[in-house]
Amino acid sequence: MDFDETTHEVYVPDMQHRQVDVIAYKITQKNQTTKQPLRMFPMEGVPVSVAITNDGQLGFIALQNGHVVMLDLPGRQSMKTYATGSNPHFVITGVYPPPVLPPSENTTGSAQTSSGWQNGLRILLSLSFCLHSLDYS
């Protein structure tokens, strides 16, 4: 579950219904009732973890089937689904993702650049895979 500071909404994985429920954290008027959940994001797998970026623009949902879904929160739609090659149990977003990863040795001087969220996602998925691969016995 995660909290969007910009909208005061909480994103909750609903494993039973294979969706992410969005609920209002606080009501602005006394005695005002709000239908809960405010909205739902259906998933193609069972959601286990949610992370919202600090600017409220993107949401990342880890699914039991080894995928991570990226949501466009203002647009209220799924943007892309990534296969992690593992089964992530959590997703973490940071305040300051790196703007660009350093170019690898096999790229030219005009290295292909990506946006910050793409690089942050690569790091996140790599970290998730590494943590999952650890042997805790």
LINKA-V944842 format. One record per residue. N is the residue number from 1. SS is DSSP state (H for helix, E for strand, C for the rest). PHI is phi in whole degrees, 0 to 359 (none if undefined). BURIAL is b if it has 16 or more other C-alpha atoms within 10 Angstrom, else e. Layout:
N/SS/PHI/BURIAL
N/SS/PHI/BURIAL
This chain:
1/C/none/b
2/E/213/b
3/E/246/b
4/E/262/b
5/C/297/e
6/C/285/e
7/C/243/e
8/C/57/e
9/E/244/b
10/E/248/b
11/E/256/b
12/E/239/b
13/E/292/b
14/E/254/b
15/C/294/b
16/C/295/e
17/C/259/e
18/C/53/b
19/E/206/b
20/E/248/b
21/E/266/b
22/E/250/b
23/E/238/b
24/E/283/b
25/C/283/e
26/C/218/e
27/C/263/e
28/C/281/e
29/C/253/e
30/C/294/e
31/C/63/e
32/C/273/e
33/C/252/e
34/C/234/e
35/C/295/e
36/C/246/e
37/C/289/e
38/C/295/e
39/E/197/e
40/E/225/b
41/E/248/b
42/E/292/b
43/C/243/b
44/C/270/e
45/C/203/b
46/C/276/b
47/E/284/b
48/E/242/b
49/E/207/b
50/E/228/b
51/E/222/b
52/E/247/b
53/C/292/b
54/C/296/b
55/C/268/e
56/C/73/b
57/C/270/e
58/E/233/b
59/E/234/b
60/E/238/b
61/E/241/b
62/E/275/b
63/E/252/b
64/C/298/b
65/C/278/b
66/C/91/b
67/E/252/b
68/E/236/b
69/E/260/b
70/E/257/b
71/E/253/b
72/E/269/e
73/C/291/b
74/C/297/e
75/C/279/e
76/C/54/e
77/E/211/e
78/E/282/b
79/E/262/e
80/E/198/e
81/E/240/e
82/E/247/e
83/E/274/e
84/C/267/b
85/C/79/e
86/C/206/b
87/C/238/b
88/C/295/b
89/C/255/b
90/C/205/b
91/C/226/b
92/C/232/b
93/C/246/b
94/C/251/e
95/C/287/e
96/C/233/e
97/C/291/b
98/C/295/e
99/C/292/e
100/C/209/e
101/C/284/b
102/C/298/e
103/C/294/e
104/C/280/e
105/C/291/e
106/C/264/e
107/C/253/e
108/C/278/e
109/C/300/e
110/C/267/e
111/C/301/e
112/C/292/e
113/C/253/e
114/C/235/e
115/C/285/e
116/H/301/e
117/H/292/b
118/H/293/b
119/H/292/b
120/H/299/b
121/H/293/b
122/H/300/e
123/H/295/e
124/H/299/b
125/H/294/b
126/H/295/e
127/H/296/e
128/H/300/b
129/H/296/b
130/H/295/e
131/H/294/e
132/H/291/e
133/H/282/e
134/C/294/e
135/C/262/e
136/C/270/e
137/C/273/e
